């Protein structure tokens, strides 16, 4: 994600790593295991089956899938909640009342 993206700025406590710039824009990233731990609390492969998060080697989403899923969290109001640590992020994701609109495809 762009280093200046509101989600990156709001969750800087996650310890994003630097990634190569794209089009001259600085980028930040998390490993798959970090991203699943931080944001995966409401991931679903279908509308009724939660993603079985057994380990980071057994789950991998494309960039498009992550973009869609994170966009749904943002659209549901995630950035409107105060976040200062990982526990705050967990509680915020759990508190979102708007359901995620679409299942995420791998």
Buried (B, 14 or more C-beta within 10 A) or exposed (E): BBBEBEBBEBBEEBEBEEBEEEEEEEBBBBEBBBBBBBBBBBBBBEEEEEBEBEEBEEBEBEEEBBEBBBEBBBEBEBBEBEBEEEEBBBEBBEEBEEEBEEBBEE
